[in-house]
Amino acid sequence: MIKLLNLICNEQMKTYRRAQTWVMAILLIGLVVMMSLMMNDKAQKDWKTHTQETLQFYKQDDTANRPGAKEQVALLEARLDRNMPTSPLWQDVRQMSVLVSLITVFTVVVAADSVAGEFGGGTIKMLLIRPIRRWKILLSKYISSFLFTLAMLVLLFGTSILVSMFAHGFDFGHLAYLDLNSQGEVVERNILITIFSSYGLELISLIMIVTMAFMVSTLFRGSSMAIGISLFALFAGNSVTMMLKKFEWSKYLLFPNMNLSQYISGPLLYEGTTVLFSLLVLATYFIVFNVVSWTVFCKRDVAN
């Protein structure tokens, strides 16, 4: 156990010694600040005025027929009828969670480079001649990649709160707000529960991204190839999903089930699917990816 902890600490030091890690962190913080400035500019208006303007936008002829427009109209009208403003502080924190997609890219780069980078740099031989089992070395890299992902999520959440507090003060009120559920119905929710649920579901998706990128990293000796393939799979995954949506079997693919936030605010990509169904599908891929990673790494010849 102590050896494993030492390996994890060693991998963490490798990660945070790299300049790219700190560039990622600074970029994330900078984007949070930029988003806050943009949203704060809109928030200067009275919430009713802003809501009415948004409502008129969705009622325009060229917008009214867009998917989800009717649901947005119903939501905005309900907010006005019930006189339920949303806390600007928590609303900003919630909207900044879209930057999780950027963390996903960072995660792919770090995880895909984890093993492939050792092969590409020739340091894998130095690592494997130590009297430590290969599976422990691989596990330490996997855990380290996950810890990096978790650190980025905490950084995003913490920075979002601090920047929003600076922009809106310490007004933590108005926790109740109106939102759309997965069926497109207007429901009342607690915004804090929604935010934490959203981050929790995103964490599950990020674990799958780490696992997939990690598997690719064990299959290829070059970090550039591993990162390129992982990023391609990440960006092409949703497009492929939409192309294959007409086939019933496509609901068993990885990427449709990684979008767990659809079960909070919808719309559902496949009618009849549940969060339990998606979790079971993800668990299956999780097992397969890890079996491939461990099998390939533990049996790979590093003589050349």
C-alpha positions in Angstrom: 0.0 0.0 0.0 2.8 2.4 0.9 4.6 1.6 -2.4 1.3 2.4 -4.3 0.9 5.7 -2.4 4.5 6.6 -3.3 3.9 5.8 -6.9 0.8 8.0 -6.9 2.7 10.9 -5.3 5.5 10.4 -7.9 2.9 10.6 -10.8 1.3 13.7 -9.2 4.7 15.4 -9.1 5.2 14.6 -12.8 1.9 16.1 -13.6 2.3 19.3 -11.8 5.9 19.8 -12.9 4.7 20.2 -16.4 4.1 23.7 -17.6 1.1 22.6 -19.6 -0.7 21.7 -16.4 -0.4 25.2 -15.0 -1.4 26.6 -18.4 -4.6 24.6 -18.3 -5.3 25.8 -14.8 -4.7 29.5 -15.7 -6.8 29.1 -18.9 -9.7 27.7 -16.9 -9.6 30.5 -14.3 -9.4 33.1 -17.1 -12.4 31.7 -18.9 -14.4 31.7 -15.6 -13.6 35.4 -15.1 -14.5 36.2 -18.8 -17.8 34.3 -18.5 -18.6 36.2 -15.2 -18.0 39.6 -16.9 -20.3 38.6 -19.8 -23.1 37.3 -17.5 -22.7 40.2 -15.1 -23.3 42.7 -18.0 -26.6 41.0 -18.6 -27.5 40.8 -14.9 -27.3 44.6 -14.6 -30.9 44.7 -15.9 -33.9 44.0 -13.7 -34.5 40.2 -13.8 -38.1 40.7 -15.1 -36.9 43.0 -17.9 -34.2 40.5 -18.9 -36.7 37.6 -18.7 -39.3 39.4 -20.8 -36.6 40.2 -23.5 -35.6 36.6 -23.6 -39.2 35.5 -23.8 -39.8 37.8 -26.8 -36.7 36.3 -28.5 -38.2 32.8 -28.2 -41.5 34.0 -29.6 -40.1 35.4 -32.8 -41.1 33.6 -36.0 -37.6 32.5 -36.8 -37.0 31.1 -33.3 -40.4 29.8 -32.3 -40.1 26.6 -34.4 -36.6 25.6 -33.1 -36.4 22.5 -31.0 -37.1 23.3 -27.3 -38.4 26.8 -28.0 -41.9 26.0 -26.8 -40.6 24.6 -23.5 -38.4 27.7 -23.0 -41.4 29.9 -23.5 -43.4 27.9 -20.9 -40.5 28.2 -18.5 -40.0 31.9 -18.9 -43.7 32.6 -18.6 -43.9 30.5 -15.4 -41.1 32.5 -13.9 -42.9 35.7 -14.6 -46.3 34.4 -13.4 -44.9 33.1 -10.1 -42.5 36.0 -9.6 -39.5 33.6 -9.0 -36.2 35.2 -9.7 -33.1 33.0 -9.8 -30.2 33.9 -7.5 -27.6 35.6 -9.8 -24.8 34.1 -7.8 -25.9 30.5 -8.0 -27.2 31.0 -11.6 -23.7 32.1 -12.7 -22.1 29.1 -10.9 -24.5 26.8 -12.6 -23.9 28.3 -16.1 -20.1 28.2 -15.6 -20.4 24.4 -15.3 -20.4 24.3 -19.1 -16.6 24.7 -18.8 -16.5 21.0 -17.7 -16.3 20.3 -21.5 -12.9 22.1 -21.4 -11.8 20.0 -18.4 -12.8 17.0 -20.5 -10.2 18.0 -23.1 -7.6 18.6 -20.5 -8.3 15.2 -19.0 -7.9 13.5 -22.4 -4.5 15.1 -22.9 -3.2 14.2 -19.5 -4.6 10.6 -19.4 -3.6 9.8 -23.0 -0.1 11.0 -22.3 0.2 9.1 -19.0 1.5 5.8 -20.4 2.2 6.6 -24.0 4.5 9.4 -22.9 6.6 7.0 -20.9 7.1 4.8 -24.0 7.7 7.8 -26.3 10.2 9.3 -24.0 12.0 6.0 -23.3 11.5 6.3 -19.5 9.2 3.2 -19.3 12.2 0.9 -19.0 13.5 2.8 -16.0 10.1 2.5 -14.5 9.6 -1.2 -15.1 13.1 -2.3 -13.8 12.0 -1.4 -10.3 10.9 -4.2 -8.1 7.2 -3.2 -8.3 4.5 -5.1 -10.1 3.3 -3.7 -13.3 -0.3 -3.5 -12.3 0.7 -1.2 -9.4 2.5 1.1 -11.8 -0.5 1.3 -14.1 -2.9 1.7 -11.2 -0.9 4.7 -9.8 -1.0 6.4 -13.2 -4.8 5.8 -13.5 -5.5 7.2 -10.0 -3.2 10.1 -10.7 -5.1 10.9 -13.9 -8.4 10.8 -12.0 -7.0 13.0 -9.2 -6.0 15.6 -11.8 -9.5 15.5 -13.2 -10.9 15.9 -9.7 -8.6 18.8 -9.0 -9.7 20.6 -12.2 -13.4 20.2 -11.2 -12.7 21.6 -7.7 -10.8 24.5 -9.2 -13.7 25.2 -11.6 -16.3 25.0 -8.8 -14.3 27.1 -6.3 -13.3 29.7 -8.8 -16.9 30.0 -10.0 -18.1 30.7 -6.5 -15.4 33.2 -5.7 -15.8 35.1 -9.0 -19.6 35.1 -8.6 -19.4 36.4 -5.0 -17.1 39.2 -6.2 -19.6 40.0 -9.0 -22.9 39.7 -7.0 -21.9 40.0 -3.3 -22.8 37.5 -0.7 -26.5 37.1 -1.6 -27.0 33.3 -1.3 -30.8 33.6 -1.3 -33.4 32.5 -3.9 -32.3 28.8 -3.8 -35.7 27.8 -5.3 -36.0 28.2 -9.0 -38.0 26.9 -12.0 -36.5 24.6 -14.6 -37.4 22.0 -17.2 -37.3 18.3 -16.3 -36.4 15.5 -18.8 -40.0 15.5 -20.0 -39.9 19.2 -20.8 -42.2 20.0 -17.9 -41.7 23.1 -15.7 -40.7 22.1 -12.2 -39.5 23.8 -9.0 -36.0 22.8 -7.9 -33.3 23.8 -5.4 -30.5 25.3 -7.4 -27.8 24.0 -5.0 -29.0 20.4 -5.3 -29.1 20.9 -9.1 -25.5 22.2 -9.2 -24.1 19.4 -7.0 -26.1 16.8 -9.0 -24.7 18.2 -12.2 -21.1 18.1 -11.0 -21.6 14.6 -9.7 -22.9 13.3 -13.0 -20.2 15.1 -14.9 -17.6 13.4 -12.6 -19.0 10.0 -13.7 -18.6 11.0 -17.4 -15.1 12.3 -16.7 -14.2 9.0 -15.1 -15.2 7.3 -18.3 -13.2 9.7 -20.4 -10.1 9.1 -18.2 -10.6 5.3 -18.6 -11.0 5.5 -22.3 -8.0 7.8 -22.8 -6.0 5.6 -20.5 -6.8 2.5 -22.5 -5.7 4.3 -25.7 -2.6 5.4 -23.9 -1.6 1.8 -23.2 -2.3 0.7 -26.8 0.1 3.2 -28.5 3.7 4.0 -27.8 3.6 7.6 -29.0 1.8 10.2 -26.9 0.9 12.3 -29.9 -0.9 9.3 -31.5 -2.7 8.5 -28.2 -3.8 12.1 -27.6 -4.9 12.5 -31.2 -7.0 9.3 -31.3 -8.6 10.1 -27.8 -9.5 13.7 -28.9 -10.9 12.4 -32.2 -13.1 9.9 -30.4 -14.2 12.5 -27.9 -15.2 15.1 -30.6 -16.6 12.6 -33.1 -18.5 10.6 -30.6 -21.5 12.8 -30.4 -21.7 13.3 -34.2 -21.6 9.5 -34.7 -24.3 9.1 -32.1 -26.6 11.5 -33.9 -25.9 9.7 -37.2 -26.8 6.3 -35.7 -29.6 7.4 -33.5 -32.2 5.9 -35.9 -30.9 2.4 -35.0 -32.2 0.9 -31.8 -28.8 -0.6 -30.9 -27.1 2.8 -30.9 -28.5 3.4 -27.4 -25.9 0.9 -26.1 -23.0 3.0 -27.4 -20.7 4.8 -25.0 -21.3 8.5 -25.8 -25.1 8.7 -25.6 -24.9 7.3 -22.1 -22.2 9.7 -21.0 -24.6 12.6 -21.2 -26.1 11.9 -17.8 -27.3 15.5 -17.4 -30.1 14.7 -19.8 -31.9 13.0 -16.9 -31.9 16.2 -15.0 -33.1 18.8 -17.5 -33.6 16.8 -20.7 -34.4 16.2 -23.4 -33.8 12.5 -23.4 -31.8 11.3 -26.4 -33.6 8.0 -26.4 -37.1 7.7 -25.1 -37.5 5.1 -22.4 -33.9 5.1 -21.2 -33.2 5.7 -17.5 -30.2 6.9 -15.5 -29.9 3.3 -14.2 -29.7 2.0 -17.8 -27.0 4.5 -18.7 -25.0 3.7 -15.5 -25.1 -0.1 -16.4 -23.9 0.6 -19.9 -21.1 2.8 -18.6 -20.1 0.2 -16.1 -19.8 -2.4 -18.9 -17.5 -0.1 -20.9 -15.6 0.7 -17.7 -14.8 -3.0 -17.1 -13.9 -3.6 -20.8 -11.6 -0.6 -21.0 -9.8 -1.5 -17.8 -9.4 -5.2 -18.8 -7.8 -4.1 -22.1 -5.5 -1.6 -20.4 -4.3 -4.0 -17.7 -3.9 -6.9 -20.1 -1.9 -4.9 -22.7 0.3 -3.1 -20.2 1.1 -6.2 -18.1 2.1 -8.3 -21.2 3.7 -5.6 -23.3 7.4 -6.2 -24.3 9.4 -3.1 -23.6 12.8 -4.4 -24.8 12.5 -2.3 -28.0 
